[in-house]
Amino acid sequence: MCQSLQHGGPDDEGIYLSPDGAVCLGHRRLAILDLSEAGHQPMSADEGQLWISFNGEIYNFRKLRAKLEKAGSRFTTQTDTEVILKGYQHWGTKAFSALRGMFAFALYDRRKQTLYLVRDSQGIKPLYYYHKHGQLSFASEVKAFKHLQNPPETYTDWPVAFLSLGHLPEPLTTLQGVFMLPKGHYLEVKVEAETEVEVKTYYEDIAEYIITDDADVQAQVDSLLDQAIQQQLVSDAPIGVFLSGGIDSSLLALQAAKYQGEQLITTSIHFPEDHYSEKCYQDLISKRLPGKHVAQQITQQDFETYFEHILSGMDQPSVDGINSWFVSKAAREAGLKTVISGIGADELFGGYPSFRRVPQLPFIRKLRLPMSLYANLTQRDTLQRAAYLEHSPRSIFEYLFLRGFYTTGQLKTLFSIPGAKQYELLHTLPEPPDKPQEYTGAMASWYEQHYFMQNQLLKDTDNMSMQHGLEIRVPFLDETLAAFTRRLPPATLYPANQPAKHFLIHAFNNLLPREIWDRPKMGFTFPFQQWLKSHNRYRELKGRYTRNPAAKKLFAGYEQDKVHWSKIMSLLVLEQFGGESLLSA
């Protein structure tokens, strides 16, 4: 299992086996803090009574360390890993809620004969587990479970979920009984008892803020984002900022420059195709920055060379993630081991079209029947997805209207999946907590965070960056900043008379140049729409669907640029994971 995760932890490896053979912890290390052998894991404390295997970063570890030292704890390393151990030793499971960062770890308490699996409150780091026949296994990638002595069987309905959403929603995976641990939760199991595991929340909500006016909100956003950037720049290994040329990454780079100075490293990628390239905006910001900027051009030949490798590196099916793979490759080749990214800004501050659509949902629901009739004539996906609104009040169906992938009708004609089977599976998915009651920007933010960001963006980013032994940090998902935005009135955070993400545009006394925010939003997009058409994998795929009239129509639409490339990508991913055989069974 450890060897299968070597790409994400190339610097060191370690195994702990308890004296009674009941518990085994494995670790692959990506050394970021305390690069010496003192950071080796699994790490122990309390004379070998506590053991941990930890993935991630604790950004407030120095503050926690100071508190623990004042309380009498003694440290032998400079790592955040040891702070978790000593924190648990001093506070017990209450220590989990004191941690600020992105993390997934297994902690074994020999005295209590208890094992804990813990995942961060924002769900940035993945943590999967499998519990069967009194045995518990866990890993940061699903592929690792295939190396168990008795590996789990394939979950036969995963293609239905994947084709409906374009990803697998938590807690589902491609393996039966292998689940993602919910964010902000820990799993507790008594090693000797062999009873059912318990999954408990540890997340404690942060105190209310007193908001007086927009100027006060802006000051708070500036302060909290600044603190997050400072904390996440802490590293003993080379750290940089990914600069895409958009609002989010440009703001992070400009603010990071105030702390990094000439040590700042920014990295970016661009394309020969001008329509997709943001190089002019990247150059605009990089010229204002100290330090070093590393730009790399990605060509169609690069895509041809690495596409198969990217597909084989996928841990779970997704129609996205290729862009993250190339970005991570460029950053690693620039000498970086850690990169700061702008993920989370769109979800928190209103950067997606859903922030305009969600307030219209009640009205659209009333029109769903005539929309569905019109959709049958036009075959437009957006109109066809209106049928999902019949299944109120389940949030998954509203999300499918906003961001659904293949519609119910397309699943039937392309893959012979009955609508009843799709609805049955979707009804089993757990509802994310704390959904807003009113159809405002706050609800749109909730949808984007709990579905798209959680299930696709963060998972793809982690998986693809770890293929290169690169850690990606996300200051916009700082726990305190995210909690603050949830407390703001939607009319303040997402006003109709202000541009999207206006609190970021005006952050730090209008640090961003106007050319960056006052332009059409491109998104982080590759020229895949064109590149994929000439790839051998596409031609071979098309040849295998010659007897399916609906598929032939899909391919024709793609070649005429009427169908997005991600629909074709989904078929390639389906085959990569053996999903087509499950649909034909």
C-alpha positions in Angstrom: 0.0 0.0 0.0 2.8 2.4 0.8 4.6 1.7 -2.4 1.5 2.6 -4.4 1.7 6.1 -2.7 5.4 6.6 -3.4 4.8 9.4 -6.0 3.2 11.6 -3.3 5.9 10.9 -0.8 9.2 10.5 -2.5 11.5 11.7 0.3 11.2 8.9 2.9 9.2 5.9 4.0 8.4 4.2 7.2 6.4 1.4 8.8 5.2 1.0 12.4 3.9 -2.4 13.6 2.5 -2.6 17.2 4.1 -5.3 19.4 0.9 -7.3 19.4 0.6 -7.0 15.6 -2.8 -5.4 15.8 -2.0 -2.1 14.3 0.2 -1.2 11.4 0.9 2.4 10.2 2.6 3.2 6.9 3.9 6.5 5.6 5.4 8.0 2.5 7.0 11.4 3.3 7.1 14.6 1.3 9.4 16.7 3.5 8.2 20.3 3.9 9.0 21.2 7.6 12.1 20.0 9.4 13.7 18.3 6.4 16.0 16.3 8.7 15.6 12.7 9.8 13.8 14.0 12.8 10.7 14.4 10.7 10.6 10.6 9.9 7.2 9.0 10.2 5.4 7.2 11.6 6.4 9.3 14.6 6.0 8.4 18.3 5.6 10.2 21.6 4.9 9.4 25.2 7.6 6.7 25.3 6.2 4.9 22.3 2.6 4.9 23.5 1.4 7.3 20.8 2.1 6.8 17.1 1.0 8.9 14.1 1.1 8.8 10.3 0.3 12.3 9.1 -0.3 13.9 5.7 -0.7 17.7 5.3 0.3 20.9 7.1 -0.8 22.5 10.5 -0.5 26.2 9.9 -0.9 27.2 13.6 1.6 24.6 14.9 3.9 27.2 16.3 1.2 28.8 18.4 0.1 25.4 19.6 3.6 24.4 20.4 4.1 27.5 22.5 1.0 26.7 24.5 2.1 23.1 25.0 5.6 24.1 26.0 4.1 26.5 28.6 2.1 23.6 29.9 5.2 21.4 30.2 5.6 19.6 26.9 9.1 19.1 25.6 9.8 18.8 21.8 12.6 17.1 20.0 11.8 18.2 16.4 10.7 21.3 14.5 7.7 19.5 12.9 4.0 20.1 13.0 3.7 16.3 13.3 5.1 16.3 16.8 2.7 19.1 17.8 -0.3 16.9 16.9 1.1 14.1 19.1 1.8 16.4 22.0 -1.5 18.2 21.6 -3.4 14.9 21.8 -1.2 13.8 24.8 -2.2 17.0 26.6 -5.8 17.6 25.4 -7.0 14.3 24.1 -9.4 14.4 21.1 -10.2 18.0 21.8 -6.8 18.7 20.2 -8.3 17.9 16.8 -10.5 21.1 16.8 -7.5 23.2 17.7 -5.7 22.3 14.5 -5.8 24.8 11.6 -4.6 23.6 8.3 -5.1 20.8 5.8 -4.6 17.3 7.1 -5.4 13.7 7.3 -3.8 11.5 9.9 -4.0 8.2 11.7 -3.2 8.4 15.4 -2.8 5.2 17.6 -3.1 5.4 21.4 -1.6 2.1 22.7 -2.7 2.7 26.3 -6.4 3.1 25.2 -6.0 0.6 22.4 -7.8 3.1 20.2 -7.1 4.2 16.7 -8.2 7.6 15.3 -8.5 8.7 11.7 -8.9 12.5 11.4 -9.6 14.8 8.4 -9.4 18.6 8.2 -12.6 20.7 8.5 -12.4 22.0 4.9 -11.9 18.6 3.3 -8.7 19.6 1.6 -6.8 16.4 2.2 -8.4 13.0 1.3 -8.7 10.1 3.8 -10.4 6.9 2.8 -11.2 3.9 5.0 -12.5 0.3 4.6 -14.0 -1.6 7.5 -15.0 -5.2 7.1 -14.8 -8.4 9.1 -13.4 -6.6 12.1 -10.5 -5.1 10.2 -10.0 -1.4 9.3 -7.8 -0.2 6.5 -7.1 3.4 5.5 -5.2 5.4 2.9 -5.0 8.7 1.1 -5.7 7.1 -2.3 -8.2 4.5 -3.2 -5.7 2.6 -5.3 -3.9 1.5 -2.2 -6.8 -0.7 -1.1 -6.2 -3.0 -4.1 -3.1 -4.2 -2.4 -4.9 -5.6 0.7 -4.7 -9.4 1.2 -8.4 -9.4 0.7 -9.1 -6.4 -1.4 -12.6 -4.9 -1.6 -14.8 -5.7 -4.6 -15.7 -3.1 -7.3 -18.7 -0.9 -6.5 -20.8 -1.7 -9.5 -23.0 1.4 -9.5 -20.1 3.9 -9.6 -20.5 4.6 -13.4 -24.0 5.9 -12.8 -22.9 8.4 -10.2 -19.8 9.4 -12.3 -21.8 10.0 -15.5 -24.4 11.9 -13.7 -22.0 14.4 -12.0 -18.7 14.1 -13.9 -17.0 12.9 -10.6 -17.8 10.5 -7.7 -19.5 12.3 -4.8 -18.4 11.7 -1.3 -18.4 9.3 0.3 -18.6 7.0 -2.8 -15.6 5.4 -4.4 -15.1 2.8 -7.1 -14.6 0.1 -4.5 -17.4 -1.4 -2.4 -17.2 -0.4 1.2 -14.3 2.1 0.7 -15.6 5.5 1.8 -14.2 9.0 2.2 -14.2 10.2 5.8 -16.3 13.3 6.1 -14.5 16.6 6.5 -14.3 17.9 10.1 -14.8 14.4 11.5 -12.7 11.7 13.1 -13.2 8.0 13.1 -12.6 6.1 16.3 -12.2 2.4 16.7 -11.3 0.2 19.7 -8.6 -2.1 18.4 -9.4 -5.1 20.6 -13.2 -4.8 20.6 -13.6 -5.4 16.8 -16.9 -3.5 17.0 -18.3 -1.0 14.5 -16.3 2.1 14.0 -17.7 5.4 15.2 -17.5 8.6 13.1 -17.8 11.8 15.1 -17.5 15.4 14.3 -14.8 17.5 16.1 -15.5 20.8 14.3 -16.3 23.7 16.6 -17.9 26.7 15.0 -15.9 29.9 15.3 -17.3 32.9 17.3 -19.5 35.5 15.7 -18.1 38.6 14.1 -19.7 42.0 14.6 -20.2 43.6 11.2 -21.1 47.3 10.9 -20.7 48.2 7.2 -18.9 47.2 3.9 -15.8 49.0 4.9 -15.6 46.8 8.1 -16.2 43.7 6.0 -13.4 44.7 3.6 -11.0 45.3 6.5 -11.9 41.8 8.0 -11.4 40.1 4.6 -8.1 41.8 4.1 -6.9 40.9 7.6 -8.0 37.2 7.5 -6.7 36.6 4.0 -3.4 38.3 4.9 -3.0 36.0 8.0 -3.8 33.0 5.9 -1.2 33.9 3.3 1.5 34.5 6.0 0.7 31.2 7.7 0.8 29.2 4.5 4.1 30.6 3.3 5.8 28.8 6.2 8.0 26.1 4.7 11.6 24.6 5.0 11.4 23.5 1.4 11.1 25.7 -1.7 7.6 27.3 -1.9 6.0 29.4 -4.6 2.8 30.8 -5.9 0.9 29.5 -9.0 0.2 32.5 -11.2 -2.7 31.9 -13.7 -3.3 35.6 -14.5 -6.7 35.7 -12.9 -8.0 37.6 -9.9 -7.3 35.0 -7.2 -3.8 33.9 -8.0 -2.7 37.4 -8.9 -3.9 38.7 -5.5 -2.1 35.9 -3.7 1.2 36.5 -5.6 1.1 40.3 -5.0 0.4 39.9 -1.3 2.9 37.1 -0.9 5.6 39.3 -2.4 5.3 41.6 0.7 6.6 38.7 2.8 8.8 36.8 0.4 10.5 39.7 -1.4 13.3 38.4 -3.6 12.7 34.9 -2.4 9.3 34.8 -4.1 9.0 32.2 -6.9 5.9 32.3 -9.2 5.2 29.8 -11.9 2.7 29.8 -14.7 1.8 27.9 -17.9 0.5 29.1 -21.2 -0.3 27.9 -24.7 0.5 28.7 -28.3 -3.2 29.1 -28.9 -4.0 32.7 -28.1 -7.6 32.1 -27.4 -6.7 30.0 -24.4 -3.5 31.7 -23.2 -3.5 34.1 -20.3 0.2 34.9 -20.8 -0.3 38.6 -21.2 -2.1 38.8 -17.8 0.6 36.6 -16.2 3.3 38.9 -17.6 1.4 41.9 -16.3 1.6 40.6 -12.8 5.0 39.0 -12.9 6.6 42.3 -14.0 5.3 43.9 -10.7 6.8 41.1 -8.6 10.2 40.7 -7.0 12.0 37.3 -7.1 11.8 34.8 -9.9 9.0 33.9 -12.4 9.1 30.6 -14.3 6.8 30.3 -17.3 6.3 27.1 -19.2 4.5 26.7 -22.5 2.3 23.6 -22.9 1.8 22.4 -26.4 -0.4 19.8 -28.2 2.7 17.6 -28.4 3.0 17.7 -24.5 -0.6 16.6 -24.4 0.0 13.7 -26.8 3.1 12.7 -24.8 1.6 12.6 -21.3 -2.1 12.0 -21.8 -1.9 8.2 -21.2 0.3 8.8 -18.2 -2.3 11.2 -16.7 -5.1 8.8 -17.2 -3.2 6.0 -15.5 -2.4 8.3 -12.6 -6.0 9.1 -11.8 -7.0 7.7 -8.5 -10.8 8.2 -9.0 -12.8 8.9 -12.1 -13.1 12.6 -13.0 -13.6 14.6 -16.2 -11.1 17.2 -15.0 -7.7 17.3 -13.4 -5.5 17.3 -16.5 -4.8 21.0 -16.0 -3.7 20.4 -12.4 -1.3 17.7 -13.6 0.5 20.0 -16.0 0.5 22.9 -13.5 2.0 20.6 -10.9 4.6 19.3 -13.4 5.7 22.8 -14.2 6.0 23.8 -10.6 8.0 20.8 -9.7 10.4 21.4 -12.6 10.8 25.0 -11.3 12.3 23.4 -8.2 9.2 23.9 -5.9 7.8 21.4 -3.5 4.9 23.5 -2.3 2.7 25.9 -4.3 0.0 28.3 -3.1 -3.2 28.2 -5.2 -6.3 30.3 -5.5 -8.8 27.4 -5.1 -11.8 28.4 -3.0 -12.0 32.1 -4.0 -14.8 31.5 -6.6 -16.7 29.4 -4.2 -16.6 31.8 -1.3 -16.8 35.1 -3.1 -19.1 34.5 -6.0 -17.1 33.8 -9.1 -19.4 31.2 -10.8 -22.5 31.5 -13.0 -24.4 29.6 -10.3 -24.5 32.7 -8.2 -26.8 34.2 -10.7 -28.8 31.1 -11.4 -29.6 29.9 -7.8 -31.9 32.9 -7.0 -33.9 31.9 -10.1 -34.4 28.3 -9.0 -37.9 28.7 -7.5 -39.1 30.4 -10.7 -37.5 27.8 -12.9 -39.0 25.0 -10.9 -42.5 26.4 -11.8 -41.6 26.4 -15.5 -39.9 23.0 -15.6 -42.7 21.2 -17.6 -42.7 23.6 -20.5 -38.9 23.8 -20.3 -38.7 20.0 -20.5 -41.0 20.0 -23.6 -38.9 22.7 -25.3 -35.8 20.7 -24.3 -37.0 17.7 -26.3 -37.1 19.9 -29.4 -33.8 21.7 -28.9 -31.9 19.0 -27.1 -30.2 21.7 -25.0 -28.6 20.2 -21.9 -29.5 23.1 -19.6 -33.2 22.8 -20.5 -33.1 19.0 -20.1 -31.6 19.3 -16.6 -34.7 21.3 -15.5 -36.4 17.8 -15.1 -34.2 17.3 -12.0 -36.1 20.0 -10.2 -39.1 17.7 -9.9 -37.2 15.9 -7.2 -37.2 18.7 -4.6 -36.1 19.2 -1.9 -33.0 16.9 -2.2 -30.1 19.2 -2.8 -28.4 16.8 -5.2 -31.1 17.3 -7.8 -30.8 21.1 -7.6 -27.1 20.7 -8.0 -27.6 18.5 -11.1 -29.7 21.3 -12.6 -26.8 23.7 -12.0 -23.9 21.5 -12.9 -25.2 18.1 -14.0 -23.2 16.1 -16.5 -25.2 13.6 -18.6 -28.9 14.1 -18.3 -31.3 11.3 -17.5 -32.3 11.0 -21.1 -28.7 10.9 -22.3 -27.8 8.2 -19.7 -30.6 6.1 -21.2 -29.8 6.5 -24.9 -26.0 6.4 -24.5 -25.6 3.8 -21.8 -29.0 2.1 -21.3 -29.2 3.4 -17.7 -32.8 3.7 -16.6 -33.8 6.9 -15.0 -35.1 5.0 -12.0 -31.7 3.5 -11.4 -30.1 7.0 -11.4 -32.6 8.4 -9.1 -32.4 5.5 -6.7 -28.6 5.9 -6.4 -28.8 9.7 -6.0 -31.4 9.4 -3.2 -28.8 7.4 -1.2 -26.3 10.2 -1.1 -26.0 12.0 2.3 -27.1 15.6 2.4 -24.3 18.0 3.2 -24.9 19.9 6.5 -26.2 23.5 7.1 -27.8 24.2 3.8 -29.1 27.9 3.7 -32.9 28.2 3.6 -33.2 31.0 1.1 -32.2 31.0 -2.6 -29.4 33.6 -2.5 -25.7 33.7 -3.2 -25.1 32.0 0.1 -26.9 28.9 -1.2 -24.9 29.0 -4.4 -21.7 29.2 -2.4 -23.0 26.2 -0.3 -23.5 24.2 -3.5 -20.2 25.1 -5.0 -18.3 24.2 -1.8 -20.0 21.0 -0.9 -20.4 19.5 -4.3 -18.1 20.8 -7.1 -15.2 22.0 -5.0 -15.4 19.1 -2.5 -15.9 16.2 -4.8 -14.0 17.3 -7.9 -11.8 20.3 -7.6 -10.0 19.4 -4.3 -9.8 15.7 -5.1 -8.4 16.3 -8.6 -5.9 18.9 -7.3 -4.6 16.7 -4.6 -4.3 13.6 -6.7 -2.6 15.3 -9.7 -0.2 17.4 -7.6 0.8 14.3 -5.6 1.7 12.6 -8.9 4.6 15.0 -8.9 5.4 15.0 -5.2 4.0 18.6 -4.9 1.9 20.0 -2.1 -0.7 22.6 -3.0 -1.9 25.0 -0.3 -5.1 27.0 -0.5 -5.3 30.2 1.6 -8.8 31.1 0.5 -10.0 27.9 2.4 -8.4 29.1 5.6 -10.9 27.9 8.3 -11.3 31.3 9.9 -11.8 33.2 6.6 -14.3 30.6 5.3 -16.3 30.8 8.5 -16.3 34.6 8.3 -17.8 34.6 4.8 -20.6 32.2 5.9 -21.7 34.8 8.5 -22.0 37.7 6.1 -25.4 38.6 4.7 -25.7 37.5 1.1 -26.6 41.0 0.0 -23.3 42.2 1.4 -21.1 39.4 -0.1 -22.9 39.0 -3.4 -24.6 42.4 -4.2 -26.2 42.8 -7.6 -24.6 46.2 -8.2 -21.0 45.1 -7.7 -18.7 42.9 -9.9 -18.2 39.3 -8.8 -15.7 38.9 -6.0 -15.7 42.6 -5.3 -14.1 42.1 -1.9 -11.1 40.5 -3.6 -10.9 43.1 -6.3 -10.7 45.8 -3.6 -8.5 43.8 -1.2 -5.4 45.4 0.3 -6.2 48.9 -0.9 -6.9 47.9 -4.5 -3.7 45.9 -4.8 -4.9 44.4 -8.1 -4.4 46.3 -11.3 -7.7 47.0 -13.1 -6.6 45.0 -16.2 -6.7 41.8 -14.2 -10.3 42.1 -12.8 -12.0 44.2 -15.5 -11.8 41.6 -18.3 -13.9 38.6 -19.4 -13.5 35.6 -17.1 -11.8 32.8 -18.9 -11.4 30.2 -16.2 -8.4 27.9 -16.0 -9.0 26.2 -19.4 -6.7 24.2 -21.7 -7.2 23.8 -25.5 -8.4 20.2 -25.0 -11.4 20.9 -27.2 -9.0 20.9 -30.2 -6.2 18.8 -28.9 -8.3 15.7 -28.1 -9.7 15.5 -31.6 -6.5 14.3 -33.2 -5.4 12.0 -30.3 -5.3 8.2 -31.0 -7.3 7.5 -27.9 -10.2 9.6 -29.3 -10.1 7.9 -32.7 -10.0 4.4 -31.1 -12.9 5.4 -28.7 -15.0 6.7 -31.6 -14.5 3.4 -33.4 -15.8 1.4 -30.5 -19.1 3.3 -30.5 -20.0 2.9 -34.2 -23.2 0.8 -33.4 -24.6 3.4 -30.9 -26.6 6.1 -32.8 -26.6 8.4 -29.7 -22.9 8.1 -29.3 -22.3 8.8 -33.0 -24.3 12.0 -32.6 -22.3 12.9 -29.5 -19.0 12.5 -31.4 -20.3 14.5 -34.4 -21.4 17.3 -32.0 -18.0 17.3 -30.4 -16.2 17.6 -33.7 -18.4 20.5 -34.6 -17.6 22.2 -31.2 -21.2 21.9 -30.1 -20.3 19.3 -27.4 -17.7 20.1 -24.7 -14.6 17.9 -24.6 -15.3 16.8 -21.1 -18.2 14.5 -22.4 -15.6 12.7 -24.5 -13.1 12.6 -21.6 -15.8 10.9 -19.5 -15.9 8.0 -22.0 -12.2 7.6 -21.9 -12.1 7.7 -18.1 -15.0 5.2 -18.0 -12.9 2.8 -20.0 -9.8 3.5 -18.0 -11.5 2.3 -14.8 -13.4 -0.6 -16.4 -16.8 1.1 -16.1 -18.1 0.2 -19.6 -18.0 -3.5 -18.6 -20.1 -2.7 -15.6 -22.7 -0.9 -17.7 -22.9 -3.8 -20.2 -23.1 -6.5 -17.5 
